[in-house]
Each structure stands twice: as structure tokens, then as C-alpha cells.
């Protein structure tokens, strides 16, 4: 047994608090191990494993306080320092849950406009200390899983589904699964070889692949549609993850056949289809900064333009990392059009815009 596992660190921290003022005992524990902190969750990047030319799996060893009890399909928040500033994003966990786990994995595709994704794929070094947010998300399989499943994935949307397949494989309980995977080319298909191995290993797993640059987009209707690929698709619990237009087409198809209750979606992009705000002056009380914005600018974007250190994670209204307290005024949710004007009400700044003048506590 290692020395670290035998030391009662919580008692050390309590005792150390009396000796380390004005420093926090965590500041001294970090000198022993940068992963020891009770103030924030941390992890160390152990490996960066290339998957395709523009995608990689990041293997992270979480530190003190992490629980390896995420459900397959959930995402985690990760904060990485880039150019002196922490950048936060949320990524699906691609590794299966492990009761005695030591690492978790996220699989990231570098996006042209994605500062953090490009850094994780091409620039981050093993040994880098990152900040972590606990797993979250409802795009998960029930336990036990349905007897029949249909996975419809596109591009990097394969990552949460891969965690589900790996979990089913590890348990030796692969149900009747049909999976359709769309990608521009075969070379850009993340986990291509592993998926082929799983399909060869499990007779109950049927894999369909579509190279969209050559064969066009997934057809849901017609002779090459779902009825041919998976004749009993209406009876299956379906999990879909991929680009927004693909998910919109799948949603419309399931609604047209009155089986939308069987469809489960995970979006990697934000749909701000609701009515915008009216704009106004947003004041950030603690920092003493304010900015005039229009009704289409989110509170998060406004704060960043004003030079306020705004917290954020997924920038999609999912992880709640960006939540701040509304001191006064009114904001509108750009997804639904719902308005919030109660003093001291928490609001998600990445999906809300000002309706007139408002003040936030930051």
C-alpha cells in the first residue's frame, strides 16, 4: 500500500488549517501532489492517443474527490489553461465506468473555431494539470438496457455511444443493437477499428457505416432509408448524437411516425431558436463594468466583451457552469423565450440575453 493511501488527509487538512494562515492548507498539499485539492476537482493528463488526423483521446487521471460512478453517455467539464487563461468546455466521456478506475477518457475532435479542442488534440502535453467538473447529462442508457437499441451517430457524436458500447461489452450483455455511423470519410471515423472488432465479437451488434463525402447524407425515408437498414426501428429505443441538421431531420422523422417518445438526443451545438431579448445595459456589479448590447448577444458574450472573467463550460445551456445571480432587471432564455426577473435568481448566462437594463453579481 502506498504512503499516500495510508495518510488521513482530511485530518491533515483540518490541522494544517490552524498552521497555514493566511495560506490555505491546499496550497501546501499542492506542493506534495498537484492533484490534492478540496477546493476544486483536478486531473492530470496521462496520455494523448491519436484517433484520426484531427481527433484524439485524452486520458485523464482525476485527483482527490473524484468518484468513478459516471453513467455511460454522460459528459464532464474540463478546464485547461491556454495562453494564460482557463478555457472550459464539456466533452462526453468515452471510457466506460469502472468501480476501481484510475483514469477517465474524453475523445475530442479539433474544430476550426475551437481554441480548446485544437489545443487538446494538437498542443496539450502529458502531465498537464486540468480542472474538472463532475459528470452530468441525461443521454444515458437505463439499467438494465433495452432489449433492442438503435444508435444513429454522426462525426464526433460517436463518443457518448462508444462509452455505452464499451460498457455493454465489458459486462458481456450486448443486447440487439443496430448502429449507423455517418462520417465524411472512412479515415475520419473515430473508433473505426474498435467498432469493427466489437461487431465481429458480438453477433447481436450490427454496424452500418456511411461515408457522406462519397455517398451523401443519411436517408431516413425511401428505399435506402431506415425501413431497409433497420425494419423494426419504430420498436427500438433510439439514441442519436451528431450535427444539428442531422438531429433535426431525425426528430422530424420520428415525430412524423408518432414514435418520438422512443428518441433520445444529445446535441453538441446550441439551438437558440427562441425569441431574442430587447437589449440594454448590462452591469456586472462586483467588477464595476457595464456594456450596452443588443437583444441577440448573450449575457456571457457581453461579459467577455466587457472584460469580465465570466465562468463558462459547455456554452450550450447544459452544464450550468456559467450560472450567475441576477441582481435586478430581466433576461430572456434564447432557447425557449422564457423570461426571468426575480431578484437573486440564478440565470445561465450562455443562453440568456438582456430584456432592458439588468445587473448581475460578478
C-alpha atoms as a printed R data frame, in Angstrom:
    type eleno elety resid chain resno       x       y       z
1   ATOM     1    CA   UNK     A     1   0.000   0.000   0.000
2   ATOM     2    CA   UNK     A     2   1.364   3.449  -0.934
3   ATOM     3    CA   UNK     A     3   2.170   6.035   1.710
4   ATOM     4    CA   UNK     A     4  -0.431   8.418   0.216
5   ATOM     5    CA   UNK     A     5  -3.239   5.923   0.784
6   ATOM     6    CA   UNK     A     6  -2.384   5.500   4.497
7   ATOM     7    CA   UNK     A     7  -2.347   9.191   5.456
8   ATOM     8    CA   UNK     A     8  -5.659  10.595   6.825
9   ATOM     9    CA   UNK     A     9  -5.569  13.644   4.580
10  ATOM    10    CA   UNK     A    10  -8.814  15.169   5.820
11  ATOM    11    CA   UNK     A    11  -7.400  15.342   9.356
12  ATOM    12    CA   UNK     A    12  -4.144  16.728   7.987
13  ATOM    13    CA   UNK     A    13  -6.096  19.464   6.222
14  ATOM    14    CA   UNK     A    14  -8.054  20.390   9.362
15  ATOM    15    CA   UNK     A    15  -4.933  20.505  11.484
16  ATOM    16    CA   UNK     A    16  -2.996  22.286   8.798
17  ATOM    17    CA   UNK     A    17  -5.630  24.996   8.568
18  ATOM    18    CA   UNK     A    18  -4.560  26.203  12.017
19  ATOM    19    CA   UNK     A    19  -0.921  26.416  10.969
20  ATOM    20    CA   UNK     A    20  -1.012  27.786   7.447
21  ATOM    21    CA   UNK     A    21  -2.918  31.057   7.803
22  ATOM    22    CA   UNK     A    22  -3.114  33.156   5.663
23  ATOM    23    CA   UNK     A    23  -2.495  30.371   3.147
24  ATOM    24    CA   UNK     A    24  -4.996  27.579   2.692
25  ATOM    25    CA   UNK     A    25  -3.739  24.044   3.565
26  ATOM    26    CA   UNK     A    26  -4.499  23.061  -0.018
27  ATOM    27    CA   UNK     A    27  -1.703  25.408  -1.083
28  ATOM    28    CA   UNK     A    28   0.764  23.254   0.834
29  ATOM    29    CA   UNK     A    29  -0.766  19.951  -0.235
30  ATOM    30    CA   UNK     A    30  -0.273  21.037  -3.840
31  ATOM    31    CA   UNK     A    31   3.456  21.122  -3.179
32  ATOM    32    CA   UNK     A    32   3.251  17.408  -2.354
33  ATOM    33    CA   UNK     A    33   0.864  16.487  -5.160
34  ATOM    34    CA   UNK     A    34  -0.866  18.944  -7.543
35  ATOM    35    CA   UNK     A    35  -3.938  16.673  -7.634
36  ATOM    36    CA   UNK     A    36  -4.644  17.122  -3.909
37  ATOM    37    CA   UNK     A    37  -7.199  19.883  -3.514
38  ATOM    38    CA   UNK     A    38 -10.577  20.041  -1.813
39  ATOM    39    CA   UNK     A    39 -11.414  23.444  -3.274
40  ATOM    40    CA   UNK     A    40 -11.677  22.222  -6.867
41  ATOM    41    CA   UNK     A    41 -11.579  18.963  -8.775
42  ATOM    42    CA   UNK     A    42  -8.418  18.400 -10.726
43  ATOM    43    CA   UNK     A    43  -6.906  15.864 -13.022
44  ATOM    44    CA   UNK     A    44  -3.624  15.140 -14.759
45  ATOM    45    CA   UNK     A    45  -3.427  14.289 -18.438
46  ATOM    46    CA   UNK     A    46  -1.708  10.914 -18.641
47  ATOM    47    CA   UNK     A    47  -1.764  10.239 -22.382
48  ATOM    48    CA   UNK     A    48  -2.921  11.760 -25.652
49  ATOM    49    CA   UNK     A    49  -3.864   8.969 -28.068
50  ATOM    50    CA   UNK     A    50  -4.415   9.954 -31.738
51  ATOM    51    CA   UNK     A    51  -7.620   8.504 -33.206
52  ATOM    52    CA   UNK     A    52  -7.705  10.233 -36.611
53  ATOM    53    CA   UNK     A    53  -5.786  13.129 -38.154
54  ATOM    54    CA   UNK     A    54  -7.995  15.607 -36.298
55  ATOM    55    CA   UNK     A    55  -9.190  13.692 -33.236
56  ATOM    56    CA   UNK     A    56  -7.562  12.274 -30.136
57  ATOM    57    CA   UNK     A    57  -8.470  10.526 -26.902
58  ATOM    58    CA   UNK     A    58  -7.293  12.371 -23.791
59  ATOM    59    CA   UNK     A    59  -6.670  10.033 -20.841
60  ATOM    60    CA   UNK     A    60  -7.033  11.885 -17.526
61  ATOM    61    CA   UNK     A    61  -6.268  10.748 -14.004
62  ATOM    62    CA   UNK     A    62  -8.641  12.632 -11.666
63  ATOM    63    CA   UNK     A    63  -7.414  13.685  -8.258
64  ATOM    64    CA   UNK     A    64  -8.846  13.922  -4.771
65  ATOM    65    CA   UNK     A    65 -12.652  13.947  -4.549
66  ATOM    66    CA   UNK     A    66 -13.437  12.270  -7.864
67  ATOM    67    CA   UNK     A    67 -15.980   9.434  -7.929
68  ATOM    68    CA   UNK     A    68 -15.800   6.909 -10.765
69  ATOM    69    CA   UNK     A    69 -19.560   6.475 -10.943
70  ATOM    70    CA   UNK     A    70 -20.486   8.298 -14.138
71  ATOM    71    CA   UNK     A    71 -23.104   6.693 -16.347
72  ATOM    72    CA   UNK     A    72 -22.092   5.781 -19.899
73  ATOM    73    CA   UNK     A    73 -23.093   8.626 -22.212
74  ATOM    74    CA   UNK     A    74 -22.546  11.468 -19.726
75  ATOM    75    CA   UNK     A    75 -20.138  14.367 -20.215
76  ATOM    76    CA   UNK     A    76 -17.611  16.098 -17.960
77  ATOM    77    CA   UNK     A    77 -16.407  19.678 -17.837
78  ATOM    78    CA   UNK     A    78 -12.714  20.263 -18.360
79  ATOM    79    CA   UNK     A    79 -10.800  23.487 -17.833
80  ATOM    80    CA   UNK     A    80  -7.382  23.894 -19.434
81  ATOM    81    CA   UNK     A    81  -5.090  26.892 -19.283
82  ATOM    82    CA   UNK     A    82  -4.457  28.232 -22.790
83  ATOM    83    CA   UNK     A    83  -2.421  31.409 -23.251
84  ATOM    84    CA   UNK     A    84  -2.713  32.212 -19.557
85  ATOM    85    CA   UNK     A    85  -6.481  31.811 -19.294
86  ATOM    86    CA   UNK     A    86  -8.600  28.819 -18.343
87  ATOM    87    CA   UNK     A    87 -10.824  27.665 -21.192
88  ATOM    88    CA   UNK     A    88 -13.789  25.454 -20.232
89  ATOM    89    CA   UNK     A    89 -15.707  23.015 -22.386
90  ATOM    90    CA   UNK     A    90 -17.781  19.889 -21.828
91  ATOM    91    CA   UNK     A    91 -16.913  16.615 -23.550
92  ATOM    92    CA   UNK     A    92 -18.548  13.204 -23.495
93  ATOM    93    CA   UNK     A    93 -16.709  10.544 -21.520
94  ATOM    94    CA   UNK     A    94 -15.716   7.842 -23.996
95  ATOM    95    CA   UNK     A    95 -14.425   5.371 -21.396
96  ATOM    96    CA   UNK     A    96 -16.796   3.044 -19.512
97  ATOM    97    CA   UNK     A    97 -17.378   3.470 -15.763
98  ATOM    98    CA   UNK     A    98 -15.011   1.440 -13.590
99  ATOM    99    CA   UNK     A    99 -15.573   0.755  -9.914
100 ATOM   100    CA   UNK     A   100 -11.848   0.707  -9.285
101 ATOM   101    CA   UNK     A   101 -10.934   3.121 -12.019
102 ATOM   102    CA   UNK     A   102  -7.894   5.334 -12.061
103 ATOM   103    CA   UNK     A   103  -8.498   7.252 -15.263
104 ATOM   104    CA   UNK     A   104 -11.265   8.600 -17.464
105 ATOM   105    CA   UNK     A   105 -11.077   9.381 -21.178
106 ATOM   106    CA   UNK     A   106 -12.606  12.039 -23.368
107 ATOM   107    CA   UNK     A   107 -12.356  11.931 -27.141
108 ATOM   108    CA   UNK     A   108 -12.069  15.299 -28.861
109 ATOM   109    CA   UNK     A   109 -12.203  16.411 -32.479
110 ATOM   110    CA   UNK     A   110 -10.284  19.607 -33.264
111 ATOM   111    CA   UNK     A   111 -12.715  22.164 -34.670
112 ATOM   112    CA   UNK     A   112 -11.562  25.081 -36.859
113 ATOM   113    CA   UNK     A   113 -13.158  27.600 -34.481
114 ATOM   114    CA   UNK     A   114 -12.419  25.608 -31.335
115 ATOM   115    CA   UNK     A   115  -9.492  27.027 -29.358
116 ATOM   116    CA   UNK     A   116  -9.651  24.383 -26.635
117 ATOM   117    CA   UNK     A   117 -10.441  21.392 -28.877
118 ATOM   118    CA   UNK     A   118  -7.491  22.206 -31.142
119 ATOM   119    CA   UNK     A   119  -5.231  22.603 -28.114
120 ATOM   120    CA   UNK     A   120  -6.315  19.275 -26.612
121 ATOM   121    CA   UNK     A   121  -5.778  17.402 -29.876
122 ATOM   122    CA   UNK     A   122  -2.579  19.076 -31.050
123 ATOM   123    CA   UNK     A   123  -0.980  21.019 -28.226
124 ATOM   124    CA   UNK     A   124  -1.601  19.585 -24.770
125 ATOM   125    CA   UNK     A   125   1.245  17.635 -23.142
126 ATOM   126    CA   UNK     A   126   1.014  14.629 -20.804
127 ATOM   127    CA   UNK     A   127   1.463  15.807 -17.243
128 ATOM   128    CA   UNK     A   128  -0.706  18.895 -17.725
129 ATOM   129    CA   UNK     A   129  -2.938  19.614 -14.709
130 ATOM   130    CA   UNK     A   130  -6.543  20.398 -15.663
131 ATOM   131    CA   UNK     A   131  -9.660  21.385 -13.766
132 ATOM   132    CA   UNK     A   132 -12.669  19.086 -13.861
133 ATOM   133    CA   UNK     A   133 -16.421  19.305 -13.348
134 ATOM   134    CA   UNK     A   134 -18.391  16.258 -12.263
135 ATOM   135    CA   UNK     A   135 -20.163  14.081 -14.866
136 ATOM   136    CA   UNK     A   136 -23.628  15.210 -15.908
137 ATOM   137    CA   UNK     A   137 -26.202  14.665 -18.637
138 ATOM   138    CA   UNK     A   138 -29.283  12.537 -19.317
139 ATOM   139    CA   UNK     A   139 -28.123  10.901 -22.560
140 ATOM   140    CA   UNK     A   140 -27.646   7.556 -20.829
141 ATOM   141    CA   UNK     A   141 -28.902   4.014 -21.106
142 ATOM   142    CA   UNK     A   142 -31.242   2.714 -18.416
143 ATOM   143    CA   UNK     A   143 -30.005  -0.174 -16.318
144 ATOM   144    CA   UNK     A   144 -30.768  -2.808 -17.459
145 ATOM   145    CA   UNK     A   145 -30.591  -1.589 -21.065
146 ATOM   146    CA   UNK     A   146 -33.469  -2.014 -23.527
147 ATOM   147    CA   UNK     A   147 -33.653  -5.328 -25.350
148 ATOM   148    CA   UNK     A   148 -33.464  -3.522 -28.716
149 ATOM   149    CA   UNK     A   149 -31.415  -0.407 -29.438
150 ATOM   150    CA   UNK     A   150 -30.753   1.817 -32.434
151 ATOM   151    CA   UNK     A   151 -27.807   4.218 -32.441
152 ATOM   152    CA   UNK     A   152 -27.742   6.993 -35.069
153 ATOM   153    CA   UNK     A   153 -24.477   8.916 -34.835
154 ATOM   154    CA   UNK     A   154 -22.553  11.345 -36.974
155 ATOM   155    CA   UNK     A   155 -18.950  12.530 -36.672
156 ATOM   156    CA   UNK     A   156 -17.756  13.031 -33.098
157 ATOM   157    CA   UNK     A   157 -21.284  12.169 -31.926
158 ATOM   158    CA   UNK     A   158 -19.943   8.641 -31.672
159 ATOM   159    CA   UNK     A   159 -18.142   9.420 -28.392
160 ATOM   160    CA   UNK     A   160 -21.009   9.027 -25.866
161 ATOM   161    CA   UNK     A   161 -22.312   5.991 -27.758
162 ATOM   162    CA   UNK     A   162 -18.835   4.457 -27.606
163 ATOM   163    CA   UNK     A   163 -18.961   4.643 -23.820
164 ATOM   164    CA   UNK     A   164 -22.286   2.776 -23.929
165 ATOM   165    CA   UNK     A   165 -20.962   0.068 -26.264
166 ATOM   166    CA   UNK     A   166 -17.789  -0.391 -24.228
167 ATOM   167    CA   UNK     A   167 -19.862  -0.755 -21.074
168 ATOM   168    CA   UNK     A   168 -22.176  -3.335 -22.657
169 ATOM   169    CA   UNK     A   169 -19.152  -5.222 -23.979
170 ATOM   170    CA   UNK     A   170 -17.377  -5.174 -20.613
171 ATOM   171    CA   UNK     A   171 -20.490  -6.530 -18.914
172 ATOM   172    CA   UNK     A   172 -20.902  -9.225 -21.555
173 ATOM   173    CA   UNK     A   173 -24.513  -8.149 -22.054
174 ATOM   174    CA   UNK     A   174 -24.721  -6.761 -25.587
175 ATOM   175    CA   UNK     A   175 -28.450  -6.611 -26.497
176 ATOM   176    CA   UNK     A   176 -29.848  -6.409 -30.022
177 ATOM   177    CA   UNK     A   177 -28.063  -3.280 -31.267
178 ATOM   178    CA   UNK     A   178 -28.144  -1.638 -34.691
179 ATOM   179    CA   UNK     A   179 -25.723   1.246 -35.168
180 ATOM   180    CA   UNK     A   180 -25.496   3.663 -38.083
181 ATOM   181    CA   UNK     A   181 -22.358   5.830 -38.190
182 ATOM   182    CA   UNK     A   182 -22.059   8.721 -40.658
183 ATOM   183    CA   UNK     A   183 -18.694  10.353 -41.347
184 ATOM   184    CA   UNK     A   184 -17.289  12.349 -44.265
185 ATOM   185    CA   UNK     A   185 -14.688   9.631 -44.974
186 ATOM   186    CA   UNK     A   186 -13.674   6.282 -43.530
187 ATOM   187    CA   UNK     A   187 -10.400   7.820 -42.330
188 ATOM   188    CA   UNK     A   188 -12.271  10.337 -40.189
189 ATOM   189    CA   UNK     A   189 -14.360   7.699 -38.431
190 ATOM   190    CA   UNK     A   190 -13.307   7.779 -34.792
191 ATOM   191    CA   UNK     A   191 -13.010   4.289 -33.226
192 ATOM   192    CA   UNK     A   192 -13.405   2.690 -36.681
193 ATOM   193    CA   UNK     A   193 -11.234  -0.356 -35.951
194 ATOM   194    CA   UNK     A   194 -12.618  -0.889 -32.448
195 ATOM   195    CA   UNK     A   195 -16.183  -0.762 -33.739
196 ATOM   196    CA   UNK     A   196 -15.343  -3.379 -36.352
197 ATOM   197    CA   UNK     A   197 -13.869  -5.581 -33.615
198 ATOM   198    CA   UNK     A   198 -16.954  -5.201 -31.440
199 ATOM   199    CA   UNK     A   199 -19.252  -6.073 -34.358
200 ATOM   200    CA   UNK     A   200 -17.154  -9.164 -35.082
201 ATOM   201    CA   UNK     A   201 -17.213 -10.158 -31.420
202 ATOM   202    CA   UNK     A   202 -20.962  -9.714 -30.846
203 ATOM   203    CA   UNK     A   203 -23.446 -11.261 -33.244
204 ATOM   204    CA   UNK     A   204 -26.122  -9.019 -31.722
205 ATOM   205    CA   UNK     A   205 -24.324  -5.823 -32.851
206 ATOM   206    CA   UNK     A   206 -24.976  -4.749 -36.445
207 ATOM   207    CA   UNK     A   207 -22.849  -1.884 -37.754
208 ATOM   208    CA   UNK     A   208 -23.710   0.305 -40.759
209 ATOM   209    CA   UNK     A   209 -21.229   2.930 -41.951
210 ATOM   210    CA   UNK     A   210 -21.862   5.808 -44.342
211 ATOM   211    CA   UNK     A   211 -19.159   7.950 -45.978
212 ATOM   212    CA   UNK     A   212 -21.073  11.142 -46.631
213 ATOM   213    CA   UNK     A   213 -18.471  12.779 -48.926
214 ATOM   214    CA   UNK     A   214 -18.959   9.868 -51.313
215 ATOM   215    CA   UNK     A   215 -22.479   8.589 -50.660
216 ATOM   216    CA   UNK     A   216 -24.374  11.632 -49.417
217 ATOM   217    CA   UNK     A   217 -26.215  12.174 -46.158
218 ATOM   218    CA   UNK     A   218 -28.228   9.620 -44.193
219 ATOM   219    CA   UNK     A   219 -31.589   8.987 -45.849
220 ATOM   220    CA   UNK     A   220 -34.406   8.346 -43.413
221 ATOM   221    CA   UNK     A   221 -37.189   7.791 -45.957
222 ATOM   222    CA   UNK     A   222 -37.225   5.944 -49.257
223 ATOM   223    CA   UNK     A   223 -35.672   2.679 -50.441
224 ATOM   224    CA   UNK     A   224 -32.325   3.374 -48.702
225 ATOM   225    CA   UNK     A   225 -33.871   4.686 -45.501
226 ATOM   226    CA   UNK     A   226 -34.432   3.333 -42.029
227 ATOM   227    CA   UNK     A   227 -37.017   0.803 -43.198
228 ATOM   228    CA   UNK     A   228 -34.330  -1.026 -45.146
229 ATOM   229    CA   UNK     A   229 -31.447  -0.577 -42.720
230 ATOM   230    CA   UNK     A   230 -33.462  -1.422 -39.603
231 ATOM   231    CA   UNK     A   231 -37.009  -2.598 -40.445
232 ATOM   232    CA   UNK     A   232 -38.134  -2.616 -36.807
233 ATOM   233    CA   UNK     A   233 -36.743   0.851 -35.969
234 ATOM   234    CA   UNK     A   234 -40.139   2.004 -34.670
235 ATOM   235    CA   UNK     A   235 -39.905  -0.604 -31.897
236 ATOM   236    CA   UNK     A   236 -36.399   0.322 -30.745
237 ATOM   237    CA   UNK     A   237 -35.180   2.848 -28.222
238 ATOM   238    CA   UNK     A   238 -33.111   5.168 -30.393
239 ATOM   239    CA   UNK     A   239 -30.133   7.249 -29.285
240 ATOM   240    CA   UNK     A   240 -28.956   9.900 -31.738
241 ATOM   241    CA   UNK     A   241 -25.963  12.202 -31.471
242 ATOM   242    CA   UNK     A   242 -24.332  14.317 -34.149
243 ATOM   243    CA   UNK     A   243 -24.547  17.597 -36.074
244 ATOM   244    CA   UNK     A   244 -27.604  19.791 -35.565
245 ATOM   245    CA   UNK     A   245 -29.141  19.345 -39.054
246 ATOM   246    CA   UNK     A   246 -28.889  15.570 -38.719
247 ATOM   247    CA   UNK     A   247 -30.663  15.605 -35.360
248 ATOM   248    CA   UNK     A   248 -33.357  17.945 -36.656
249 ATOM   249    CA   UNK     A   249 -34.085  15.564 -39.554
250 ATOM   250    CA   UNK     A   250 -34.197  12.561 -37.221
251 ATOM   251    CA   UNK     A   251 -36.540  14.365 -34.826
252 ATOM   252    CA   UNK     A   252 -38.908  15.330 -37.638
253 ATOM   253    CA   UNK     A   253 -38.888  11.753 -38.961
254 ATOM   254    CA   UNK     A   254 -39.743  10.235 -35.603
255 ATOM   255    CA   UNK     A   255 -42.459  12.812 -34.980
256 ATOM   256    CA   UNK     A   256 -43.985  12.119 -38.394
257 ATOM   257    CA   UNK     A   257 -44.284   8.436 -37.431
258 ATOM   258    CA   UNK     A   258 -45.586   9.177 -33.900
259 ATOM   259    CA   UNK     A   259 -42.674   7.432 -32.165
260 ATOM   260    CA   UNK     A   260 -40.825  10.483 -30.806
261 ATOM   261    CA   UNK     A   261 -41.111   9.072 -27.271
262 ATOM   262    CA   UNK     A   262 -38.544   6.444 -28.272
263 ATOM   263    CA   UNK     A   263 -35.980   9.034 -29.382
264 ATOM   264    CA   UNK     A   264 -33.164  10.298 -27.144
265 ATOM   265    CA   UNK     A   265 -30.912  13.119 -28.366
266 ATOM   266    CA   UNK     A   266 -27.538  14.561 -27.420
267 ATOM   267    CA   UNK     A   267 -26.661  17.857 -29.067
268 ATOM   268    CA   UNK     A   268 -23.141  19.200 -29.440
269 ATOM   269    CA   UNK     A   269 -24.337  22.572 -30.705
270 ATOM   270    CA   UNK     A   270 -26.645  25.179 -29.207
271 ATOM   271    CA   UNK     A   271 -30.064  25.819 -30.743
272 ATOM   272    CA   UNK     A   272 -31.079  29.394 -29.963
273 ATOM   273    CA   UNK     A   273 -34.375  29.225 -31.787
274 ATOM   274    CA   UNK     A   274 -36.304  31.270 -29.255
275 ATOM   275    CA   UNK     A   275 -37.117  34.959 -29.466
276 ATOM   276    CA   UNK     A   276 -34.253  37.302 -28.645
277 ATOM   277    CA   UNK     A   277 -34.185  39.917 -25.930
278 ATOM   278    CA   UNK     A   278 -34.571  43.666 -26.315
279 ATOM   279    CA   UNK     A   279 -31.031  44.568 -25.396
280 ATOM   280    CA   UNK     A   280 -29.936  47.157 -22.881
281 ATOM   281    CA   UNK     A   281 -27.128  47.994 -20.497
282 ATOM   282    CA   UNK     A   282 -25.752  45.022 -18.582
283 ATOM   283    CA   UNK     A   283 -23.936  45.910 -15.377
284 ATOM   284    CA   UNK     A   284 -21.538  43.487 -13.706
285 ATOM   285    CA   UNK     A   285 -21.775  44.672 -10.128
286 ATOM   286    CA   UNK     A   286 -18.651  43.363  -8.434
287 ATOM   287    CA   UNK     A   287 -16.276  44.204 -11.281
288 ATOM   288    CA   UNK     A   288 -17.816  47.645 -11.813
289 ATOM   289    CA   UNK     A   289 -18.066  47.120 -15.567
290 ATOM   290    CA   UNK     A   290 -21.016  47.622 -17.876
291 ATOM   291    CA   UNK     A   291 -21.757  47.275 -21.562
292 ATOM   292    CA   UNK     A   292 -24.544  48.164 -23.969
293 ATOM   293    CA   UNK     A   293 -25.716  45.165 -26.015
294 ATOM   294    CA   UNK     A   294 -28.394  44.171 -28.476
295 ATOM   295    CA   UNK     A   295 -31.013  41.517 -27.843
296 ATOM   296    CA   UNK     A   296 -29.126  38.757 -29.663
297 ATOM   297    CA   UNK     A   297 -25.962  38.967 -27.561
298 ATOM   298    CA   UNK     A   298 -25.873  36.534 -24.670
299 ATOM   299    CA   UNK     A   299 -25.009  37.742 -21.199
300 ATOM   300    CA   UNK     A   300 -21.906  35.553 -21.329
301 ATOM   301    CA   UNK     A   301 -20.727  37.152 -24.585
302 ATOM   302    CA   UNK     A   302 -21.480  40.587 -23.196
303 ATOM   303    CA   UNK     A   303 -19.386  39.962 -20.102
304 ATOM   304    CA   UNK     A   304 -16.482  38.693 -22.159
305 ATOM   305    CA   UNK     A   305 -16.678  41.759 -24.407
306 ATOM   306    CA   UNK     A   306 -16.619  43.959 -21.300
307 ATOM   307    CA   UNK     A   307 -13.516  42.220 -19.995
308 ATOM   308    CA   UNK     A   308 -15.197  40.392 -17.116
309 ATOM   309    CA   UNK     A   309 -13.799  36.986 -16.148
310 ATOM   310    CA   UNK     A   310 -17.006  35.098 -16.907
311 ATOM   311    CA   UNK     A   311 -17.279  31.435 -15.866
312 ATOM   312    CA   UNK     A   312 -18.440  29.045 -18.563
313 ATOM   313    CA   UNK     A   313 -18.315  25.407 -19.531
314 ATOM   314    CA   UNK     A   314 -20.280  23.891 -22.391
315 ATOM   315    CA   UNK     A   315 -21.658  27.225 -23.747
316 ATOM   316    CA   UNK     A   316 -24.774  25.204 -24.627
317 ATOM   317    CA   UNK     A   317 -27.016  25.643 -21.593
318 ATOM   318    CA   UNK     A   318 -26.260  22.146 -20.320
319 ATOM   319    CA   UNK     A   319 -23.570  22.166 -17.660
320 ATOM   320    CA   UNK     A   320 -24.656  25.277 -15.627
321 ATOM   321    CA   UNK     A   321 -21.019  26.312 -15.095
322 ATOM   322    CA   UNK     A   322 -21.905  29.797 -16.389
323 ATOM   323    CA   UNK     A   323 -24.731  30.390 -13.903
324 ATOM   324    CA   UNK     A   324 -24.704  33.793 -12.165
325 ATOM   325    CA   UNK     A   325 -27.115  35.608  -9.846
326 ATOM   326    CA   UNK     A   326 -29.453  38.170 -11.410
327 ATOM   327    CA   UNK     A   327 -29.456  41.183  -9.058
328 ATOM   328    CA   UNK     A   328 -32.032  43.239 -10.930
329 ATOM   329    CA   UNK     A   329 -33.644  43.593 -14.331
330 ATOM   330    CA   UNK     A   330 -34.893  40.946 -16.738
331 ATOM   331    CA   UNK     A   331 -33.295  38.374 -19.046
332 ATOM   332    CA   UNK     A   332 -34.767  36.040 -21.645
333 ATOM   333    CA   UNK     A   333 -33.824  32.420 -22.380
334 ATOM   334    CA   UNK     A   334 -32.929  32.403 -26.090
335 ATOM   335    CA   UNK     A   335 -33.927  28.752 -26.435
336 ATOM   336    CA   UNK     A   336 -37.464  28.938 -25.120
337 ATOM   337    CA   UNK     A   337 -38.325  32.626 -24.807
338 ATOM   338    CA   UNK     A   338 -38.950  32.279 -21.041
339 ATOM   339    CA   UNK     A   339 -38.141  35.406 -19.035
340 ATOM   340    CA   UNK     A   340 -36.598  35.739 -15.571
341 ATOM   341    CA   UNK     A   341 -36.774  38.848 -13.412
342 ATOM   342    CA   UNK     A   342 -36.769  37.690  -9.782
343 ATOM   343    CA   UNK     A   343 -34.019  39.276  -7.637
344 ATOM   344    CA   UNK     A   344 -31.275  36.823  -6.675
345 ATOM   345    CA   UNK     A   345 -32.452  34.366  -9.327
346 ATOM   346    CA   UNK     A   346 -29.762  32.129 -10.881
347 ATOM   347    CA   UNK     A   347 -29.515  32.502 -14.669
348 ATOM   348    CA   UNK     A   348 -27.470  30.668 -17.274
349 ATOM   349    CA   UNK     A   349 -25.533  33.427 -18.969
350 ATOM   350    CA   UNK     A   350 -24.648  31.419 -22.090
351 ATOM   351    CA   UNK     A   351 -28.299  31.118 -23.191
352 ATOM   352    CA   UNK     A   352 -29.863  34.343 -21.893
353 ATOM   353    CA   UNK     A   353 -29.992  37.899 -23.237
354 ATOM   354    CA   UNK     A   354 -30.956  41.204 -21.682
355 ATOM   355    CA   UNK     A   355 -34.533  42.492 -21.812
356 ATOM   356    CA   UNK     A   356 -33.765  46.081 -20.904
357 ATOM   357    CA   UNK     A   357 -31.155  47.093 -18.328
358 ATOM   358    CA   UNK     A   358 -30.040  44.422 -15.868
359 ATOM   359    CA   UNK     A   359 -27.366  43.795 -13.236
360 ATOM   360    CA   UNK     A   360 -25.549  40.570 -12.429
361 ATOM   361    CA   UNK     A   361 -23.474  39.590  -9.430
362 ATOM   362    CA   UNK     A   362 -19.913  39.142 -10.683
